[in-house]
Amino acid sequence: MTFQRAGYVTLGILALSLGLNVYLGLRVVNPQPARRVPQGKFALAKGDKMSDLVGRGLDGKPLTVRLNGSAKPTLVYVMSPECIWCTRNEANFSALVATHRDSFDVVLVSLVEKGLAEYVAKVRPDLEDMPVTVITALADRVRDTMFLHSTPQTILVSTDGVVSGYWPGAYIGTRAQEIEAAFSVKLPGLLPAAVDANLCEDRNGLSYSRGAIAVIDGRKRQCGDGGRWLDPTR
């Protein structure tokens, strides 16, 4: 009986091993599809769930900004130091923050690390010493799932991490009117324009870095060298 029981145990182990090998083999032959951005969607929308922002702070240390479960709503401003529209929109954003200094947690998300410290030092006086969290070097999965590839973007996130307001681009035209109405703020307007041949621009107050994909005049386009929109290579 002892030998018979041992035989059953051995057969059981062999069967389990065979099953595991078959499963792993199927995983290799038919690997699980990678996570993809939903087809046809290129921007956030009201009601979308935001994930935590994972990246690095100004000091270069790992930083996670938690958007779900915060004590106050979070105003997320996506920018980069080289962004033309971000520079022109500085006074508008500063006015928005100053008007609601006690209403939100403010987070600056920079898509570019170069020149960030200098940029923050320049704009911080305009923010009237309001605590502002600065994060950069976001994980690729965060940038992809939340479509953080163009600048500037203004995102209002509720305490449970849901997008309650979304305004892509600088505060111009009807977007400026929407911001003023939503936040009961008077915007001072854009600063004078500058030119940067390394960035592509659209007509809606958004700047894109080289390689970024966007829908321009109804067509899928990619930002190329010299600030030119090209047919996408991917």
C-alpha positions in Angstrom: 0.0 0.0 0.0 2.8 2.3 0.8 4.4 1.8 -2.6 1.0 2.2 -4.3 0.4 5.5 -2.5 3.9 6.7 -3.5 3.1 5.8 -7.1 -0.1 7.9 -7.0 1.9 10.8 -5.6 4.5 10.5 -8.3 1.9 10.3 -11.0 0.2 13.4 -9.6 3.4 15.4 -9.6 4.1 14.3 -13.2 0.6 15.3 -14.3 1.0 18.7 -12.6 4.4 19.3 -14.2 3.0 18.3 -17.7 0.1 20.7 -17.3 2.4 23.5 -16.3 4.7 22.9 -19.2 1.7 22.9 -21.6 0.5 26.2 -20.1 3.9 27.9 -20.4 4.3 26.6 -23.9 1.0 28.1 -24.9 2.0 31.4 -23.4 5.1 31.4 -25.6 3.3 30.4 -28.7 0.4 32.8 -28.0 1.8 35.5 -25.8 -0.7 37.8 -24.1 -1.2 41.1 -26.0 0.5 44.2 -24.6 -1.7 46.9 -23.2 -2.7 49.3 -25.9 -4.1 52.8 -25.9 -7.8 52.6 -27.1 -8.0 53.0 -30.8 -9.2 56.4 -32.0 -8.7 58.0 -28.6 -6.0 60.6 -28.2 -7.0 62.6 -25.2 -8.5 62.4 -21.7 -12.2 63.1 -21.2 -14.4 63.9 -18.2 -15.1 60.7 -16.2 -11.8 59.1 -17.1 -10.0 57.5 -14.1 -6.5 58.9 -13.5 -3.7 56.7 -12.3 -1.1 57.9 -9.8 1.7 60.0 -11.3 4.9 58.0 -11.0 8.2 59.7 -11.9 10.9 61.9 -10.3 10.9 65.1 -8.3 13.1 68.2 -8.9 15.7 66.6 -6.6 16.0 63.6 -8.9 14.5 61.2 -6.3 11.6 58.9 -7.1 8.2 60.5 -6.6 4.6 59.3 -6.7 1.7 61.8 -6.6 -1.4 60.0 -5.5 -4.6 61.3 -7.1 -7.0 58.9 -5.6 -7.9 59.6 -2.0 -6.4 63.1 -1.8 -7.8 65.6 0.7 -8.6 68.2 -2.0 -9.1 68.1 -5.7 -5.9 68.2 -7.7 -5.2 70.7 -10.5 -2.7 69.0 -12.8 -0.9 71.2 -15.4 1.1 69.4 -18.0 3.9 71.5 -19.5 7.5 71.5 -20.6 10.1 74.3 -20.3 10.6 74.3 -24.1 6.9 74.5 -24.9 6.0 77.8 -26.7 2.4 77.8 -25.7 3.3 77.0 -22.0 5.5 80.1 -21.9 2.8 82.2 -23.4 0.2 80.8 -21.0 2.3 81.3 -17.8 0.4 84.5 -16.7 -3.0 82.8 -17.2 -2.1 79.7 -15.2 -0.6 81.8 -12.4 -3.8 83.8 -12.2 -5.9 80.6 -12.1 -3.7 79.2 -9.3 -3.6 82.4 -7.3 -7.4 82.7 -7.4 -7.9 79.2 -6.0 -4.8 78.8 -3.8 -6.7 77.0 -1.1 -9.1 75.0 -3.2 -6.7 72.6 -5.0 -3.5 70.7 -4.7 -1.4 71.9 -7.6 0.9 69.5 -9.6 3.2 70.6 -12.4 3.9 67.7 -14.7 6.9 68.4 -17.0 7.3 66.1 -20.0 11.0 67.3 -20.3 13.6 67.4 -17.6 16.1 69.8 -19.3 15.6 73.3 -18.1 12.9 72.4 -15.6 14.6 73.8 -12.5 15.2 77.1 -14.2 11.6 77.2 -15.4 10.2 76.5 -11.9 12.4 79.1 -10.4 11.1 81.7 -12.9 7.4 80.9 -12.4 7.3 80.2 -8.7 7.2 83.9 -7.6 4.1 84.2 -9.8 2.4 81.3 -7.9 2.6 83.5 -4.7 4.4 80.9 -2.6 1.6 78.4 -3.0 2.8 74.8 -2.5 3.2 73.2 -5.9 4.4 69.7 -6.5 6.7 69.3 -9.5 7.1 65.9 -11.1 8.9 64.8 -14.3 10.3 61.7 -16.0 6.9 60.0 -15.8 6.7 56.3 -16.4 5.8 55.5 -20.0 2.7 53.6 -19.0 1.4 56.7 -17.2 2.1 59.0 -20.2 0.4 56.5 -22.6 -2.7 55.7 -20.6 -3.4 59.3 -19.7 -2.3 60.7 -23.1 0.3 63.0 -21.7 2.2 63.8 -24.9 1.2 67.3 -25.7 1.5 70.6 -23.7 0.0 72.4 -22.1 -2.9 70.5 -20.6 -5.0 71.4 -17.6 -6.7 68.6 -15.8 -8.9 68.9 -12.7 -9.0 65.6 -10.8 -11.6 64.9 -8.1 -10.6 63.4 -4.7 -11.4 59.9 -6.0 -9.1 60.3 -9.0 -11.7 61.0 -11.7 -11.3 63.7 -14.3 -13.9 66.4 -13.6 -12.5 69.0 -16.0 -10.1 68.8 -19.0 -8.8 71.7 -21.1 -6.1 70.8 -23.6 -4.0 73.8 -24.9 -3.2 77.3 -23.9 -6.1 79.5 -22.6 -7.2 81.1 -25.9 -10.6 81.7 -27.6 -13.5 79.6 -26.3 -11.1 77.6 -24.0 -10.2 80.8 -22.1 -13.9 81.5 -21.7 -14.5 78.0 -20.4 -11.7 78.4 -17.9 -12.9 81.7 -16.7 -16.5 80.4 -16.3 -15.4 77.1 -14.6 -13.1 78.7 -12.1 -14.6 82.2 -11.8 -11.3 83.8 -12.7 -10.3 86.7 -14.9 -7.4 85.7 -17.2 -4.8 88.3 -18.1 -4.2 86.8 -21.6 -1.2 85.2 -23.4 2.3 86.5 -23.4 3.9 87.5 -26.8 4.8 84.6 -29.1 8.2 83.1 -29.6 9.4 80.5 -32.2 11.0 77.1 -31.5 11.7 75.0 -34.6 12.1 71.9 -32.5 8.4 71.7 -31.7 5.2 71.2 -33.7 2.1 73.3 -33.0 -1.5 72.9 -33.8 -4.3 75.5 -34.1 -5.6 74.7 -30.6 -2.8 76.0 -28.5 -0.9 72.7 -28.1 2.8 72.1 -28.7 4.2 68.6 -29.5 7.7 67.2 -29.2 9.5 65.3 -32.0 7.9 61.9 -32.6 4.5 62.8 -31.0 1.4 61.6 -32.7 -1.7 63.8 -33.0 -4.8 64.3 -35.1 -4.2 67.4 -37.2 -7.1 68.7 -39.4 -8.7 65.3 -39.3 -5.6 63.3 -40.1 -3.2 61.3 -38.0 0.2 63.1 -38.1 3.6 62.8 -36.5 5.8 65.7 -35.3 9.1 65.6 -37.3 12.3 67.6 -37.5 12.0 71.3 -37.9 8.6 71.5 -36.4 7.0 69.9 -39.4 3.9 67.6 -39.4 4.6 64.4 -41.3 2.8 61.1 -42.1 3.3 58.8 -39.1 6.0 56.1 -39.2 4.2 54.0 -36.5 
